[in-house]
Amino acid sequence: MIIMRKLKRKYKRPRSPWNKVQIKEDQSLLKEYGLRRKKEIWLAQQILRNFRQRARSLAAEGDKEKEKVLIARLKRLGLLSKAGATIDDVLGMTINNVLSRRLQTIVFSKGLAKTPMEARQLIVHGHVRVGGTRMLFPSFIVPAELEGSISVTRAEQPEVHPHKVPAEPAEPAGVEA
């Protein structure tokens, strides 16, 4: 007998899915970051929600050591950049902070791809390496120390595909040169 465990969702759907303002915001995020579906936005919102919830509980407890650990982790991930970051900075983070640390966005912003969707395709097809390791997930949150080690390992494509080179026009029959 095989026992299968039920997988939980890692995100929460919006309470009012037909909110016109929210739909416009989501569409602009989808276009700006080259995301495929709104589920990716909801995943990023859940990541942000978890960090902010931890920050609120630590602020209520007043535990400075745990605050330092949280801030150090966010700095390692590149979500916080200021040297003297505080819990207030964690609470002030937006979804753009999380989406800008995705591998897809960083590949595009470094100029390794012309569009965010091309960056996504390069990653999914296995042409992107992070620290020498092939990475297949566009949603990978790139740590700050690995950002400089992102490379694209594809061979440059020729300008014209060899099978699509236009054939030279044949000389008309009966005409001699």
N, C-alpha and C positions, 0 to 999 in steps of 0.2 A: 504494500500500500504506500503510495507516494503522498506525502503531505506537502501541500503548497501553501506558502504564506501569502497573505494578502498585502500587496504593496500599497503604501499610503501616498497620497498626493503630496508634492513638495511645494505646493502653492495654494493660494486661496483665490477663488474667482471673485470678481466684484459683486457687491450686493445688488447694485442696480445696473445691469448690463446695457440698458438702453439709454443711459445718460448721454445726451448729445455732446456736452462739453468733454466728457471723458472719452468718448469715441474719437473726437477731433484730436485730443492730446495723444491718444494711443496711435492714431494714424500718422501723426507727425513723428513720433518716436520710431514707429516701424520703418518709415521712409528714411529718417536720419541715420539710424544705426543698421539698416539693412536686415531687419528681423523678418522671419517668415510668418510668424503667427503671434497672436496676443498672448499665448501661453508663455512665451519667452519674456514678455514684459511682466507678467504675473510672477514668474520665477525671480526676476530681479527685484521686484517689489517685496517678495517674501524674504530675500536675503537682507535687504535694507531693513525691513520690519524686525527681523531677528536681532540685528545689531543694535537698532534703536531701543528695542525692548530691554536688551541686556544693559544698555547704557542707563535707561531710566531706573531699572532696579538697582544698579550699582550706585547711582546718584542718591537714591533713597536710603540705601544701606550706609553709604559713606565709606566704603572699603577702598582705600587708596591703592592698595596693591593690585586688586582685581581690576581697577580702572586702568592702571598702568599696563597690565597684561592685555586688556582689550584694545587700548590705544596702540600698543606695540604691534598687535596682530593686524590692525587696520593699516598701520604704516607699512608693514611688510607686504600687504596686498596692494598697496598703492592707493588705497581709498582716502587716506589722510596724508597730506604732504607737509603740513606745517610742523616746525620743530617743537613748538610749545603747544601742541594740540591738547584740548581738554574734552571733557564729556559733552560740553555744549557744542563743540565742533562735530561730534558724533551725532548728536541730535539734529544738527543742521544739515546733515547729508541729504542728498536727493537721489532720485533714481538715475539721473544722468551720471552721478559719480560711479555707480555700479556698472551701468551700461558702457561707460567709457573705458573700463578695465577689462572688458571681454577681449578675447584673442582676435575675434573678427574685426572689432573696432580698431585695435592697435595695429593690425596688419594693414588696414586701410589708411590710418593716419600716418604711418611710417612711409607711405608711398610704395609699398610692395604690391599693391593692387590699385586698379583705377577706380573701382567702385566698391562699396561695402558688400554687394552681392558677389562680386568677383573674389573678394577676400574670403567670403564664406565658401565659395566653390573650391578655391585653392586649399583651404583647410580640410574640407570634407574629402577631397580627392587625395589627401596625404602629401601635399607638396610643402607644407609648413612644418618647420622644426622649431621647438622651443628648448634651448639648452642642449641641442643635439638629439633630442627625442622627438619622434614624429607625433604630432598632436592632431587628432581627428575631430575635436569638439570645438565649434565656434564659440560656445558659451563659457569656455575655460577662463576663469579669472586669473589674469597673469600677475604674478608677484612682481614687485618693483625691481628686484635684483635680476629677474629673468627677462625683463623687457628688452635689454640690449642684445640678448642672444637669440632673438627671433630671426629666422632666415627662411627664404623660399628656395626650394631645391628643384624647381622644374627646369627643364631645358627650354630655352627660348624658342618660340614657334617661328617658323619662316613666315615671311610676309604673305606669300601666296602658297596655299596648300598644293603639294605636287600633283595631286589628282585633279585639281581644278584649274590647272594652267590652261589658258585658252590655246587651242590648237591653231597652228599657223594656217592661214587660208590656203586651200588647195587651188592650184591653177586650173582655170576652166579647160575642159576637154577640147582638143583641137587647136589650142594656142601653143605655138612653139616659141621658145625664147631664143 
